[in-house]
Amino acid sequence: MRQFITIAVNAFMELVRQPVFLLLMTASALFEIFLATPYYFAFGDEPKLVKNSVLAVMLLAGLFGAVLSASASLAREIRAGTALAVLSKPVGRAQFLLAKYAGLVVALTVLTYVNLVAALVASRMTFDAYGSTDLPAVGIFAGGVVVAYGLAGFSNFFLRRPFVSDAVFALMIMVTVAAFLIFQFTTQMESMNTLAAVDWRLVPAAILILFALWILAALALACSTRFDMIPTLTICSAFFLVGLMSDYLFGRPADKGSWWGTVLYTVIPNWQNFWLADALETGKSTFHWGYVGKAFAYLVCYVGAALAVSVTMFEDRELS
């Protein structure tokens, strides 16, 4: 167990030290805040547009983060020979692969947390045609990002610590502090049709997106046992696009009794099960934590199957 934890922690720290991880986290969070600043003139649908957009940014950022992190965590180590050096110790291949996945899951959770905080702030900043951009909130959030980078630069210059990982952890803390200050000490002008308030229903919606990212991470890790980053990104993007149309492409044939439709409907992950942005605006009471629990059961089954395939593919992988 100690070896598993050591490999997982090392995998996580290696991922958060990647400059592309910090860039993806910062860019996606700031873009979510930006989505709440323009005038949309959407006839009262501004909150729906903003919430759908920030959840889409969260999902796409996680997609790229899962593929890039899986490739950096496994494919690059196989190519560089690091994996062979680790496996020369008393560490099994299955244990090595599962520990890598655990580190990848924690990294994606950190990325999604920062994006969730930005999404909650964006829901608080939303206004309609009679409102105006919440400039104090924009300034506080941007200031939190600047302070996080400043703290990382200070620790790097004076303490000789790695800049990127310190910036990631500082960004987690500072966006949380910035969100607290915005929620407690700023006021958004109430417009004629909407009341500026935090939509906490984004929390279960973001957790469902995180579940989808964990499935994507398992698929990316399986691909990384054989391919480099670009083929892995291509395969995962294909799974993502086909999975979005799974109900139409495979669900209908499966309902008619087609065996191939049933097989493909089971094998291809249905991302619509994790995308419930529209339910935030319907006002129905059916969207609650019970559905999150059912989605978690689906996640456990699918990730278990994907990791079993990954271990099988990795067992006979030539590492020399």
For each residue, the residues with C-beta under 8 A, 3 or more apart:
1: 4 5
2: 5 6
3: 6 7 89 90 91 95 99
4: 1 7 8 95 98 99 102
5: 1 2 8 9 99
6: 2 3 9 10 99
7: 3 4 10 11 86 91 95 96 99 100 103
8: 4 5 11 12 99 100 102 103 106
9: 5 6 12 13 103
10: 6 7 13 14 103
11: 7 8 14 15 73 99 100 102 103 104
12: 8 9 15 16 103 104 106 107
13: 9 10 16 17 103 165
14: 10 11 17 18 72 73 103
15: 11 12 18 21 69 72 73 103 104 107
16: 12 13 21 22 107 110 164 165 168 169
17: 13 14 21 162 164 165
18: 14 15 21 22 68 69 72 164
19: 22 23 164
20: 23 24 68
21: 15 16 17 18 24 25 65 68 69 107 111 164 168
22: 16 18 19 25 26 164 167 168 171
23: 19 20 26 27
24: 20 21 27 28 61 64 65 68 111
25: 21 22 28 29 61 65 110 111 114 115 168 171
26: 22 23 29 30 145 171
27: 23 24 30 31 61
28: 24 25 31 32 57 58 61 111 114 115 118
29: 25 26 32 33 114 115 117 118 145 171 175
30: 26 27 33 34 118 142 145
31: 27 28 34 35 57
32: 28 29 35 36 53 54 57 58 115 118 119 121 122
33: 29 30 36 37 118 121 122 125 138 141 142
34: 30 31 37 38
35: 31 32 38 50 53 54 57 122
36: 32 33 50 54 121 122 123 125 126 134
37: 33 34 125 133 134 138
38: 34 35 133
39: 129
40: 45 46 49 129
41: 129
42: 45 46 48 49 128
43:
44: 128 193 194
45: 40 42 48 49
46: 40 42 49 50 126 127 128 129 194
47: 50 51 123 126 194 199 281
48: 42 45 51 52 280 281
49: 40 42 45 46 52 53
50: 35 36 46 47 53 54 122 123 126
51: 47 48 54 55 119 122 123 126 199 202 277 280 281
52: 48 49 55 56 277 278
53: 32 35 49 50 56 57
54: 32 35 36 50 51 57 58 115 118 119 122 123 202
55: 51 52 58 59 119 202 205 206 209 275 277
56: 52 53 59 60 277
57: 28 31 32 35 53 54 60 61 115
58: 28 32 54 55 61 62 112 115 116 119 206 209
59: 55 56 62 63 209 212 213 275
60: 56 57 63 64
61: 24 25 27 28 57 58 64 65 111 115
62: 58 59 65 66 108 111 112 115 209 210 212 213 216
63: 59 60 66 67 213 216 236 237 240
64: 24 60 61 67 68 233
65: 21 24 25 61 62 68 69 107 108 111 213
66: 62 63 69 70 104 108 213 216 217 220 236
67: 63 64 70 71 216 220 229 232 233 236
68: 18 20 21 24 64 65 71 72 229 233
69: 15 18 21 65 66 72 73 104 107 108 217 220
70: 66 67 73 74 75 104 217 220 221 223 224 232
71: 67 68 74 75 76 220 224 228 229 232 233
72: 14 15 18 68 69 75 76 229
73: 11 14 15 69 70 76 77 100 103 104 221 224
74: 70 71 77 78 83 97 100 221 224 225
75: 70 71 72 78 79 224 225 227 228 229 232
76: 71 72 73 79 80
77: 73 74 80 81 82 83 86
78: 74 75 81 83 84 225 317 319
79: 75 76 228
80: 76 77
81: 77 78 84 85 319
82: 77 85 86
83: 74 77 78 86 87 96 319
84: 78 81 87 88 319 320
85: 81 82 88
86: 7 77 82 83 89 91 96
87: 83 84 91 93 96 319
88: 84 85
89: 3 86
90: 3
91: 3 7 86 87 95 96
92: 95 96
93: 87 96 97 311 314 315
94: 97 98 311 314 315
95: 3 4 7 91 92 98 99
96: 7 83 86 87 91 92 93 99 100
97: 74 93 94 100 101 221 225 307 310 311 314
98: 4 94 95 101 102 307 311
99: 3 4 5 6 7 8 11 95 96 102 103
100: 7 8 11 73 74 96 97 103 104 221
101: 97 98 104 105 217 218 221 307 310
102: 4 8 11 98 99 105 106
103: 7 8 9 10 11 12 13 14 15 73 99 100 106 107
104: 11 12 15 66 69 70 73 100 101 107 108 217 221
105: 101 102 108 109 214 217
106: 8 12 102 103 109 110
107: 12 15 16 21 65 69 103 104 110 111
108: 62 65 66 69 104 105 111 112 210 213 214 217
109: 105 106 112 113 210
110: 16 25 106 107 113 114 168 172
111: 21 24 25 28 61 62 65 107 108 114 115
112: 58 62 108 109 115 116 206 209 210 213
113: 109 110 116 117 172
114: 25 28 29 110 111 117 118 171 172 175
115: 25 28 29 32 54 57 58 61 62 111 112 118 119 206
116: 58 112 113 119 120 202 203 206
117: 29 113 114 120 121 175 176 179
118: 28 29 30 32 33 54 114 115 121 122 141 175
119: 32 51 54 55 58 115 116 122 123 202 206
120: 116 117 123 124 179 198 199 200 202 203
121: 32 33 36 117 118 124 125 137 141 178 179 182
122: 32 33 35 36 50 51 54 118 119 125 126
123: 36 47 50 51 54 119 120 126 197 198 199 202
124: 120 121 134 137 182 183 188 196 197 198
125: 33 36 37 121 122 133 134 137 138 188 196
126: 36 46 47 50 51 122 123 194 196
127: 46 130 131 132 133 134 188 189 191 194 196
128: 42 44 46 131 191 192 193 194
129: 39 40 41 46 191
130: 127 191 192 193
131: 127 128 188 189 190 191 194 196
132: 127 189
133: 37 38 125 127 138
134: 36 37 124 125 127 137 138 186 188 196
135: 138 139
136: 139 140 182 186
137: 121 124 125 134 140 141 182 186 188
138: 33 37 125 133 134 135 141 142
139: 135 136 142 143
140: 136 137 143 144 178 181 182 186
141: 33 118 121 137 138 144 145 175 178 179 182
142: 30 33 138 139 145 146
143: 139 140 146 147 178
144: 140 141 147 148 174 175 177 178
145: 26 29 30 141 142 148 149 171 174 175 178
146: 142 143 149 150
147: 143 144 150 151 170 174
148: 144 145 151 152 167 170 171 173 174 175
149: 145 146 152 153 167 170 171
150: 146 147 153 154
151: 147 148 154 155 166 167 170 174
152: 148 149 155 156 163 164 166 167 170
153: 149 150 156 157 163
154: 150 151 157 158 159
155: 151 152 158 159 161 163 166
156: 152 153 159 160 161 162 163 166
157: 153 154
158: 154 155
159: 154 155 156
160: 156
161: 155 156 165 166
162: 17 156 165 166
163: 152 153 155 156 166 167
164: 16 17 18 19 21 22 152 167 168
165: 13 16 17 161 162 168 169
166: 151 152 155 156 161 162 163 169 170
167: 22 148 149 151 152 163 164 170 171
168: 16 21 22 25 110 164 165 171 172
169: 16 165 166 172 173
170: 147 148 149 151 152 166 167 173 174
171: 22 25 26 29 114 145 148 149 167 168 174 175
172: 110 113 114 168 169 175 176
173: 148 169 170 176 177
174: 144 145 147 148 151 170 171 177 178
175: 29 114 117 118 141 144 145 148 171 172 178 179
176: 117 172 173 179 180
177: 144 173 174 180 181
178: 121 140 141 143 144 145 174 175 181 182
179: 117 120 121 141 175 176 182 183
180: 176 177 183 184
181: 140 177 178 184 185 186
182: 121 124 136 137 140 141 178 179 185 186
183: 124 179 180 186 198
184: 180 181
185: 181 182
186: 134 136 137 140 181 182 183
187: 196
188: 124 125 127 131 134 137 196
189: 127 131 132 196
190: 131 194 195 196
191: 127 128 129 130 131 194 196
192: 128 130
193: 44 128 130
194: 44 46 47 126 127 128 131 190 191
195: 190
196: 124 125 126 127 131 134 187 188 189 190 191
197: 123 124
198: 120 123 124 183
199: 47 51 120 123 202 280
200: 120 203
201: 204 205 280 287
202: 51 54 55 116 119 120 123 199 205 206 280
203: 116 120 200 206 207
204: 201 207 208 287 288 289 291 292
205: 55 201 202 208 209 276 277 279 280
206: 55 58 112 115 116 119 202 203 209 210
207: 203 204 210 211 292
208: 204 205 211 212 273 274 275 276 292 295
209: 55 58 59 62 112 205 206 212 213 274 275
210: 62 108 109 112 206 207 213 214
211: 207 208 214 215 274 295 296 298 299
212: 59 62 208 209 215 216 269 271 274 275
213: 59 62 63 65 66 108 112 209 210 216 217
214: 105 108 210 211 217 218 299 303
215: 211 212 218 219 269 299 302 303 306
216: 62 63 66 67 212 213 219 220 236 239 240
217: 66 69 70 101 104 105 108 213 214 220 221
218: 101 214 215 221 222 302 303 306 307 310
219: 215 216 222 223 235 236 239 269 306
220: 66 67 69 70 71 216 217 223 224 232 236
221: 70 73 74 97 100 101 104 217 218 224 225 306 307 310
222: 218 219 225 306 307 309 310 313
223: 70 219 220 226 227 231 232 235 236
224: 70 71 73 74 75 220 221 227 232
225: 74 75 78 97 221 222 310 313 314 317
226: 223 313 317
227: 75 223 224 231 232 235
228: 71 75 79 231 232
229: 67 68 71 72 75 232 233
230: 233 234
231: 223 227 228 234 235
232: 67 70 71 75 220 223 224 227 228 229 235 236
233: 64 67 68 71 229 230 236 237
234: 230 231 237 238
235: 219 223 227 231 232 238 239
236: 63 66 67 216 219 220 223 232 233 239 240
237: 63 233 234 240 241
238: 234 235 241 242
239: 216 219 235 236 242 243 268 269
240: 63 216 236 237 243 244 271
241: 237 238 244 245
242: 238 239 245 246 249 268
243: 239 240 246 268 269 270 271
244: 240 241 271 272
245: 241 242 248 249
246: 242 243 249 250 251 265 268 269 270 271 272
247: 250 251 252 270 272
248: 245 251 252
249: 242 245 246 252 253 264
250: 246 247 253 254 261 262 264 265 268
251: 246 247 248 254 255 261 265 270
252: 247 248 249 255 256 261
253: 249 250 256 258 260 261 262 265
254: 250 251 257 258 261 262 265
255: 251 252 261
256: 252 253 261
257: 254
258: 253 254 261 262
259: 262 263
260: 253 263 264
261: 250 251 252 253 254 255 256 258 264 265
262: 250 253 254 258 259 265 266
263: 259 260 266 267
264: 249 250 260 261 267 268
265: 246 250 251 253 254 261 262 268 270
266: 262 263
267: 263 264
268: 239 242 243 246 250 264 265
269: 212 215 219 239 243 246 302
270: 243 246 247 251 265 273
271: 212 240 243 244 246 274 275
272: 244 246 247 275
273: 208 270 295 298
274: 208 209 211 212 271 295
275: 55 59 208 209 212 271 272
276: 205 208 279 280 287 291
277: 51 52 55 56 205 280
278: 52 281 282
279: 205 276 282 284 286 287
280: 48 51 199 201 202 205 276 277 287
281: 47 48 51 278
282: 278 279 287
283:
284: 279 287
285: 288
286: 279 291
287: 201 204 276 279 280 282 284 291
288: 204 285 291 292
289: 204 292 293
290: 293 294
291: 204 276 286 287 288 294 295
292: 204 207 208 288 289 295 296
293: 289 290 296 297
294: 290 291 297 298
295: 208 211 273 274 291 292 298 299
296: 211 292 293 299 300
297: 293 294 300 301
298: 211 273 294 295 301 302
299: 211 214 215 295 296 302 303
300: 296 297 303 304
301: 297 298 304 305
302: 215 218 269 298 299 305 306
303: 214 215 218 299 300 306 307
304: 300 301 307 308
305: 301 302 308 309
306: 215 218 219 221 222 302 303 309 310
307: 97 98 101 218 221 222 303 304 310 311
308: 304 305 311 312
309: 222 305 306 312 313
310: 97 101 218 221 222 225 306 307 313 314
311: 93 94 97 98 307 308 314 315
312: 308 309 315
313: 222 225 226 309 310 316 317
314: 93 94 97 225 310 311 317
315: 93 94 311 312
316: 313
317: 78 225 226 313 314
318:
319: 78 81 83 84 87
320: 84
